[in-house]
Amino acid sequence: MYAVIRTGGKQYRVAQGDVLRVEKLPQAAGESVTFSDVLLVGGDSLKIGQPLVAGAKVEAKVTDHGAGKKIIIFKFRRRKNYRRKTGHRQPYSTIEITGITG
């Protein structure tokens, strides 16, 4: 059984036991989280939501928090003595899918 969930403005195809990185969640490491924005549930029979599948939930456990690779932003205007260098590391949460109900 698999499902397509929506979190952090992105969609993910998940199955039980999957480990994936999503946008940072407010739960602490070790806590469980429930995703109710389920767009599709597949397996023996396919259930497609319009836009969400009624009564479907995906249970997950937050295993870790972290920050991604640093991205350098360099702004430059030639002949104007204008240079700005900044960096950004996008925060993420690592989750493990524990169950899908639908």
N, CA and C atoms as a LAMMPS dump frame, in Angstrom:
ITEM: TIMESTEP
0
ITEM: NUMBER OF ATOMS
306
ITEM: BOX BOUNDS ff ff ff
-5.0000000000000000e+02 5.0000000000000000e+02
-5.0000000000000000e+02 5.0000000000000000e+02
-5.0000000000000000e+02 5.0000000000000000e+02
ITEM: ATOMS id mol type element x y z
1 1 1 N 0.843 -1.176 0
2 1 2 C 0 0 0
3 1 3 C 0.89 1.241 0
4 2 1 N 0.491 2.235 -0.787
5 2 2 C 1.234 3.488 -0.838
6 2 3 C 0.252 4.652 -0.846
7 3 1 N 0.78 5.848 -0.63
8 3 2 C -0.056 7.042 -0.605
9 3 3 C 0.747 8.217 -1.134
10 4 1 N 0.028 9.235 -1.575
11 4 2 C 0.645 10.494 -1.961
12 4 3 C 0.163 11.529 -0.964
13 5 1 N 1.123 12.138 -0.238
14 5 2 C 0.775 13.127 0.778
15 5 3 C 1.285 14.492 0.363
16 6 1 N 0.707 15.521 0.991
17 6 2 C 1.14 16.889 0.735
18 6 3 C 1.596 17.496 2.05
19 7 1 N 2.84 17.987 2.083
20 7 2 C 3.365 18.676 3.253
21 7 3 C 4.449 19.643 2.807
22 8 1 N 4.457 20.802 3.411
23 8 2 C 5.481 21.788 3.096
24 8 3 C 5.418 22.299 1.664
25 9 1 N 4.238 22.266 1.045
26 9 2 C 4.102 22.755 -0.312
27 9 3 C 4.573 21.779 -1.375
28 10 1 N 4.914 20.567 -0.978
29 10 2 C 5.386 19.556 -1.926
30 10 3 C 4.563 18.284 -1.75
31 11 1 N 4.625 17.409 -2.742
32 11 2 C 3.913 16.142 -2.679
33 11 3 C 4.928 15.004 -2.678
34 12 1 N 4.652 13.964 -1.889
35 12 2 C 5.558 12.828 -1.748
36 12 3 C 4.772 11.526 -1.892
37 13 1 N 5.358 10.569 -2.601
38 13 2 C 4.791 9.218 -2.679
39 13 3 C 5.467 8.403 -1.592
40 14 1 N 4.692 7.872 -0.657
41 14 2 C 5.253 7.18 0.498
42 14 3 C 4.641 5.791 0.639
43 15 1 N 5.399 4.901 1.228
44 15 2 C 4.937 3.568 1.605
45 15 3 C 5.43 3.312 3.025
46 16 1 N 4.87 2.304 3.668
47 16 2 C 5.261 2.011 5.038
48 16 3 C 6.733 1.622 5.086
49 17 1 N 7.468 2.224 6.031
50 17 2 C 8.889 1.956 6.19
51 17 3 C 9.787 2.933 5.441
52 18 1 N 9.224 3.802 4.605
53 18 2 C 10.036 4.777 3.866
54 18 3 C 10.609 5.82 4.815
55 19 1 N 11.822 6.273 4.505
56 19 2 C 12.466 7.364 5.232
57 19 3 C 12.691 8.483 4.229
58 20 1 N 12.206 9.683 4.552
59 20 2 C 12.368 10.785 3.614
60 20 3 C 12.552 12.1 4.349
61 21 1 N 13.077 13.092 3.6
62 21 2 C 13.28 14.431 4.127
63 21 3 C 12.163 15.338 3.643
64 22 1 N 11.548 16.05 4.585
65 22 2 C 10.485 16.995 4.253
66 22 3 C 10.851 18.357 4.85
67 23 1 N 10.085 19.373 4.496
68 23 2 C 10.292 20.694 5.091
69 23 3 C 10.167 20.568 6.608
70 24 1 N 10.875 21.421 7.338
71 24 2 C 10.958 21.291 8.786
72 24 3 C 9.584 21.28 9.448
73 25 1 N 9.394 20.315 10.344
74 25 2 C 8.149 20.15 11.082
75 25 3 C 8.323 20.643 12.514
76 26 1 N 7.256 21.108 13.169
77 26 2 C 7.394 21.627 14.535
78 26 3 C 7.594 20.553 15.607
79 27 1 N 7.339 19.286 15.299
80 27 2 C 7.486 18.216 16.286
81 27 3 C 8.973 17.966 16.583
82 28 1 N 9.244 17.552 17.803
83 28 2 C 10.612 17.23 18.198
84 28 3 C 10.973 15.837 17.693
85 29 1 N 12.277 15.553 17.667
86 29 2 C 12.745 14.235 17.228
87 29 3 C 12.208 13.172 18.179
88 30 1 N 11.676 12.091 17.605
89 30 2 C 11.104 11.01 18.389
90 30 3 C 9.591 11.077 18.503
91 31 1 N 8.998 12.225 18.231
92 31 2 C 7.547 12.358 18.303
93 31 3 C 6.91 11.856 17.013
94 32 1 N 5.616 11.569 17.1
95 32 2 C 4.903 11.111 15.907
96 32 3 C 4.114 12.268 15.31
97 33 1 N 3.852 12.153 14.02
98 33 2 C 3.112 13.182 13.298
99 33 3 C 2.109 12.488 12.378
100 34 1 N 0.935 13.098 12.206
101 34 2 C -0.104 12.559 11.345
102 34 3 C -0.327 13.514 10.174
103 35 1 N -0.259 12.98 8.965
104 35 2 C -0.534 13.766 7.764
105 35 3 C -1.949 13.434 7.306
106 36 1 N -2.824 14.444 7.301
107 36 2 C -4.201 14.219 6.871
108 36 3 C -4.431 14.696 5.434
109 37 1 N -3.454 15.401 4.856
110 37 2 C -3.555 15.832 3.459
111 37 3 C -3.103 14.691 2.552
112 38 1 N -3.968 13.693 2.375
113 38 2 C -3.663 12.529 1.546
114 38 3 C -4.394 12.702 0.223
115 39 1 N -3.639 12.756 -0.876
116 39 2 C -4.208 13.012 -2.191
117 39 3 C -4.598 11.736 -2.914
118 40 1 N -3.924 10.618 -2.596
119 40 2 C -4.159 9.363 -3.301
120 40 3 C -3.742 8.215 -2.397
121 41 1 N -4.498 7.137 -2.421
122 41 2 C -4.128 5.906 -1.714
123 41 3 C -4.179 4.783 -2.733
124 42 1 N -3.058 4.079 -2.889
125 42 2 C -2.98 2.995 -3.857
126 42 3 C -2.692 1.685 -3.174
127 43 1 N -2.796 0.623 -3.921
128 43 2 C -2.598 -0.72 -3.395
129 43 3 C -3.469 -1.666 -4.177
130 44 1 N -4.322 -2.427 -3.465
131 44 2 C -5.274 -3.324 -4.144
132 44 3 C -6.281 -2.524 -4.963
133 45 1 N -6.808 -1.455 -4.366
134 45 2 C -7.731 -0.578 -5.094
135 45 3 C -7.216 0.853 -4.982
136 46 1 N -7.417 1.615 -6.015
137 46 2 C -6.92 2.989 -6.077
138 46 3 C -8.009 3.953 -5.629
139 47 1 N -7.67 4.824 -4.662
140 47 2 C -8.596 5.86 -4.202
141 47 3 C -7.959 7.203 -4.511
142 48 1 N -8.644 7.986 -5.329
143 48 2 C -8.144 9.299 -5.707
144 48 3 C -9.04 10.344 -5.07
145 49 1 N -8.427 11.312 -4.377
146 49 2 C -9.196 12.353 -3.72
147 49 3 C -9.524 13.5 -4.651
148 50 1 N -10.552 14.259 -4.271
149 50 2 C -10.93 15.424 -5.051
150 50 3 C -11.094 16.614 -4.128
151 51 1 N -10.102 17.263 -3.58
152 51 2 C -8.68 16.998 -3.769
153 51 3 C -8.096 16.011 -2.752
154 52 1 N -8.797 15.759 -1.618
155 52 2 C -8.254 14.876 -0.58
156 52 3 C -9.109 13.621 -0.445
157 53 1 N -8.466 12.525 -0.037
158 53 2 C -9.18 11.274 0.22
159 53 3 C -9.789 11.378 1.626
160 54 1 N -11.099 11.21 1.713
161 54 2 C -11.799 11.346 2.989
162 54 3 C -11.414 10.209 3.927
163 55 1 N -11.034 10.552 5.151
164 55 2 C -10.733 9.559 6.175
165 55 3 C -9.362 8.928 6.076
166 56 1 N -8.549 9.326 5.121
167 56 2 C -7.22 8.731 4.974
168 56 3 C -6.207 9.502 5.817
169 57 1 N -5.293 8.754 6.429
170 57 2 C -4.245 9.344 7.255
171 57 3 C -2.942 8.6 7.012
172 58 1 N -1.836 9.305 7.181
173 58 2 C -0.514 8.693 7.132
174 58 3 C 0.187 9.032 8.44
175 59 1 N 0.602 8.009 9.159
176 59 2 C 1.317 8.179 10.425
177 59 3 C 2.813 8.098 10.167
178 60 1 N 3.57 8.977 10.824
179 60 2 C 5.027 8.98 10.668
180 60 3 C 5.678 9.349 11.989
181 61 1 N 6.969 9.031 12.091
182 61 2 C 7.745 9.376 13.275
183 61 3 C 8.896 10.273 12.842
184 62 1 N 9.07 11.406 13.522
185 62 2 C 10.171 12.327 13.216
186 62 3 C 11.435 11.738 13.827
187 63 1 N 12.431 11.472 12.988
188 63 2 C 13.657 10.864 13.493
189 63 3 C 14.789 11.863 13.69
190 64 1 N 14.775 12.96 12.927
191 64 2 C 15.919 13.87 12.974
192 64 3 C 15.539 15.222 12.385
193 65 1 N 16.282 16.247 12.755
194 65 2 C 16.2 17.568 12.142
195 65 3 C 17.59 17.944 11.666
196 66 1 N 17.662 18.755 10.63
197 66 2 C 18.965 19.176 10.142
198 66 3 C 18.837 20.32 9.164
199 67 1 N 19.957 20.647 8.538
200 67 2 C 19.995 21.703 7.523
201 67 3 C 20.721 21.163 6.304
202 68 1 N 20.233 21.525 5.135
203 68 2 C 20.791 21.023 3.886
204 68 3 C 22.126 21.661 3.549
205 69 1 N 22.607 21.364 2.346
206 69 2 C 23.857 21.941 1.874
207 69 3 C 23.726 23.448 1.755
208 70 1 N 24.828 24.156 1.967
209 70 2 C 24.8 25.606 1.85
210 70 3 C 24.712 26.015 0.39
211 71 1 N 23.829 26.955 0.129
212 71 2 C 23.682 27.535 -1.197
213 71 3 C 24.21 28.957 -1.125
214 72 1 N 25.098 29.326 -2.035
215 72 2 C 25.689 30.659 -2.059
216 72 3 C 24.887 31.555 -2.999
217 73 1 N 24.518 32.739 -2.495
218 73 2 C 23.846 33.738 -3.312
219 73 3 C 24.823 34.89 -3.477
220 74 1 N 25.227 35.162 -4.719
221 74 2 C 26.198 36.219 -4.989
222 74 3 C 25.584 37.199 -5.97
223 75 1 N 25.373 38.432 -5.494
224 75 2 C 24.824 39.485 -6.35
225 75 3 C 25.973 40.378 -6.782
226 76 1 N 25.971 40.773 -8.054
227 76 2 C 27.091 41.514 -8.608
228 76 3 C 26.6 42.454 -9.695
229 77 1 N 27.029 43.728 -9.612
230 77 2 C 26.774 44.696 -10.679
231 77 3 C 28.132 45.172 -11.191
232 78 1 N 28.365 44.942 -12.438
233 78 2 C 29.68 45.296 -12.964
234 78 3 C 29.862 46.813 -13.004
235 79 1 N 31.071 47.235 -12.745
236 79 2 C 31.525 48.628 -12.764
237 79 3 C 30.832 49.524 -11.739
238 80 1 N 30.116 48.987 -10.806
239 80 2 C 29.407 49.792 -9.804
240 80 3 C 29.922 49.545 -8.39
241 81 1 N 30.932 48.7 -8.248
242 81 2 C 31.49 48.343 -6.942
243 81 3 C 30.393 47.788 -6.015
244 82 1 N 29.54 46.915 -6.576
245 82 2 C 28.44 46.326 -5.823
246 82 3 C 28.607 44.82 -5.805
247 83 1 N 28.86 44.283 -4.612
248 83 2 C 28.96 42.836 -4.437
249 83 3 C 28.306 42.472 -3.115
250 84 1 N 27.434 41.473 -3.145
251 84 2 C 26.798 40.982 -1.926
252 84 3 C 26.863 39.458 -1.951
253 85 1 N 27.427 38.895 -0.91
254 85 2 C 27.535 37.441 -0.823
255 85 3 C 26.809 36.978 0.433
256 86 1 N 25.806 36.123 0.25
257 86 2 C 25.083 35.549 1.375
258 86 3 C 24.939 34.049 1.142
259 87 1 N 24.581 33.331 2.171
260 87 2 C 24.38 31.89 2.064
261 87 3 C 23.077 31.49 2.723
262 88 1 N 22.629 30.279 2.408
263 88 2 C 21.384 29.783 2.976
264 88 3 C 21.466 28.265 3.124
265 89 1 N 20.99 27.759 4.253
266 89 2 C 20.867 26.319 4.468
267 89 3 C 19.425 26.031 4.828
268 90 1 N 18.743 25.287 3.967
269 90 2 C 17.317 25.006 4.155
270 90 3 C 17.125 23.963 5.259
271 91 1 N 16.326 24.267 6.29
272 91 2 C 16.084 23.273 7.345
273 91 3 C 15.144 22.169 6.857
274 92 1 N 15.347 20.961 7.386
275 92 2 C 14.508 19.828 7.014
276 92 3 C 14.285 18.929 8.223
277 93 1 N 13.302 18.052 8.088
278 93 2 C 13.041 17.013 9.083
279 93 3 C 13.089 15.676 8.366
280 94 1 N 13.713 14.689 8.986
281 94 2 C 13.723 13.338 8.451
282 94 3 C 12.613 12.559 9.155
283 95 1 N 11.741 11.941 8.351
284 95 2 C 10.632 11.193 8.931
285 95 3 C 10.659 9.758 8.428
286 96 1 N 10.075 8.873 9.239
287 96 2 C 9.918 7.469 8.859
288 96 3 C 8.423 7.156 8.898
289 97 1 N 7.898 6.625 7.79
290 97 2 C 6.476 6.328 7.682
291 97 3 C 6.19 5.045 8.458
292 98 1 N 5.232 5.14 9.41
293 98 2 C 4.913 3.986 10.248
294 98 3 C 3.601 3.315 9.862
295 99 1 N 2.679 4.064 9.234
296 99 2 C 1.413 3.441 8.866
297 99 3 C 0.594 4.288 7.93
298 100 1 N -0.208 3.599 7.102
299 100 2 C -1.118 4.263 6.177
300 100 3 C -2.503 3.678 6.385
301 101 1 N -3.48 4.549 6.654
302 101 2 C -4.85 4.097 6.79
303 101 3 C -5.704 4.835 5.775
304 102 1 N -6.583 4.136 5.11
305 102 2 C -7.394 4.808 4.101
306 102 3 C -8.441 3.868 3.618
